[in-house]
Amino acid sequence: MLFRQLFDKTSSTYTYLIASGRGREAVIIDPVKEQLSAYLGLIEQLDLKLVRAIDTHTHADHVTALGDLRNQTSCITVMGEFTKADCVSEHVSEGDKIELDGIQLEAIYTPGHTDESFSFLWRQSHQQAVFTGDVLLIRGSGRTDFQGGDPRKSYDSIVNKLFQLDEDTLVYPAHDYKGMMCSSIFEEKYFNPRLAGKSEAEYAEIMNNLNLPDPKMMDVAVPANLACGQAN
């Protein structure tokens, strides 16, 4: 099994490259435009054929590499069915399976951070992992104050969908700002300070009072990402 977790320092974004082995088909999740050459170099070195490039949602803090990867590798670009990005090649709905050479990802609709966010569940042998985008972070959760975000939908997505997964499921988010690379459903269920022991109303109160500034790149990133990172 081949699994690589890659990091963009500027936006604190994690990108994931998955394949069943060297020389096989691969999928990449949440790629960053500025890291395109690194992805292509790794794909070449490992003799991979990139067949899917996925964005969990329309990012506001960096420009996606989806369009560039499609141009360079002829891969299929993938987002959830509610995205407003009309440049995407393939849309997934709740429960859809993305299957390639020895890899299967299941789409889970998890709105809250944005109204079109999806997570992707990866089952491999006796272990499974979920790529949560921004809806569930390590000991935190994605803000809910723009792009159709809603704290109550976020709570529902996390507590009634993600927290219903096996507690040993690994959690791989799209961002981390404290150097944490991986968590688990067990850890987030019982130790995430925004969620552990909190009611929906308490969670909404927390999220509605974060008072965070807009992401620095929001005005550039969102329009660019609606064009798969290739806006003029």
N, C-alpha and C positions, 0 to 999 in steps of 0.2 A: 504493500500500500504506500502511496506517495501523498504526503500532505505537507504543504508549506504555508506558514503564516507570515505574511509580509507586512511591513509597517511604513507608512508615510508620516514623517516627523512633522511636517508643516500642519497637517490637518488631524494628526493623531488617528489616522484611519488604518484599520486592519483589512487586508485583502487576503483571500484564501484561494490557493491553487490545489486542486484535488485530482488524482488519477489513481487507477488501480496498480500502476507500476510504470517504469520507464518504457518509452516506446508505445504508450497506449493513449487513448482518448482522454481529454482533460476538460475540467470546468473551472472557471475562475469566478469568484464572488466579490463584488464591490471594488473593482479596479479603479485606480487613480491615474488620471491622464499623465501627470508628471513622472509617473513610474513606468510608463509604457516600455521604455527600452529595457528596464530590468526584467519585466515580465517576459518580453520576447526573447531575451537572452537566456533566461531560465528554461523557457519552453524549448528552445533550440538545444541547450545543453542536455536536457533530459529526454530529447527526441520525442516530445509530446505532440499530439495533434489537438489543438484547442477547438472544441466543438460547441461549447456554450460559454457565454459571458453574461453574468447575472448581476443586476442591481437590485438590492432589497427594497429600495425606495428612491425617490428623487432627492439626492443629497443637496444640502445647502451650504456645505463648508468646503467642498472641493469639486472639481470638474471630473466627470467620469471618463474612463478610457474605453467605454463600450464601443463607440463608433470607430475609434482608431483600431481596436482589436479586430473588429469585423472587417475593416479594410485590409488589415495586415494578414489575417489568418483565415478569412472567410467563415468565421464562427457565427453561430446564431446568437443574437442578443435577446435577452429574456428579462421581462419585468412582470409584475402582477397585473391583473386584468383592469384595475382601476387607474393605472398610470395615465397621465396626460401626455406622455412622451410618445408621439405618433411615429417616431423613427424606429421603435423596437420591432424586431422580427417576430417574436413569439410572446404571447401573453399566457400566464398561468392563473388558474383559479384554485380555490380551496380544495386540497386533496389531490391535485394533479401530481403526477410523477414525472420527473425529469430523469430519463435513463440514458446512460451511455456505457461504454466498455467497462463493465464491472462496478459501476457507481449508480446509485439511485438516490435522488433527493425528492422529498415530498414537500409541496408548497402548503404553507399555513398562513392564512390571512390574519395579520396582527396589526390592525390600525391603532392609532393613538398618538404616536410620534408624528406621523402624517396619515392622511386618510387612505393612502394606497400602499402602505407598508406590508411586506410579506416576510416571513421567516422561512427557513428551509431546513428540514430534518433529514439528516444523513444517518442511515443505518448501515453498519458494517460489522459482520460477524456478531459478536456478543456485545459490542459497544455501539452507542449512538451519540450523535452530537447535533446541536441545533445552532444554525447561524441566524442570529436574531436581529441583524441590522442595528437600528438605534432604539427599538422599542424596549428591549431589556439590555442593560449594560451590567458590568460587574460592579455589584454593590451600588447600583444606581439605575436610572432609566432615562430614556430620551425625552427631552423637553416636549411640551404639548401645546405651545402657544403660537404656532404658525403652520402653514401648509395643511390646513384642515385637521390639525392636531386636536385631541380631546382627551383630558385626563381620565374620564370615566371609560372611554373606549380603550385607553392604554391599560387601565387596571383590568378590564375584562380580558383583553388579549393576553396579558401576563398571567393573571391568576386562574382564569378559566380555560386557557388553552396551553400556554407554555408550562405552567406549574402542574398541569395534569400529565405531563410526560414523566417517564421513569426518572426517579430522583438522581440516578447515576448518569443521566444524560449530560454530556459536556456542553457548556455554553460558550460560544464564540461570537462576540459582538462585533459591530463594525467600527467601534471606537473604544479607546481607553485613554485616560489622561493621567493615570497614576502608575503606569508600568505593569498593570495586571494583564496577563495574556489569555487566561482561560478560567472558567468557573464551572459550576454544575448547577443543575436545577435544585438539588438539595441545598447548596450554599445560598443561592439567591432566595429560595423560599423561606429560609429560617434566619438569614443574616443580612439581607438587603435592608438597610435602614428605612428606605421609603416604603417598603412593602411588608416586611415581616410583622405580623400581628396587627396590620393596619386594615381598617375598613375602606370601602370604596370612597366614602365621604372624606375620611382622613387623608387618603392618598390624593384626592382631588384638591384638597386644601393645601397640601404641600406643593403640588405641581403648579397651582394657580398663584403661588407666592414666591416663585423662584426669582422673578425679576431679573432675568438674564438679558444681556445685550444681544442684538441680532448677530449671527455669524458674520465675520468680516467679509467673506466672499459671497454672501447670500445673493446680492443683486446681480452678480456675475454668474455664479454657479447654477442657480435654479434655471434661468433661461438657457444656459449652455447644456444643462443636463436634459432638458426637455427635447433637445436636439441630439441626444446621445453623445454630448461633449464636443460637438462639431459646429456650434453656432458661429456665424461670422462676427 
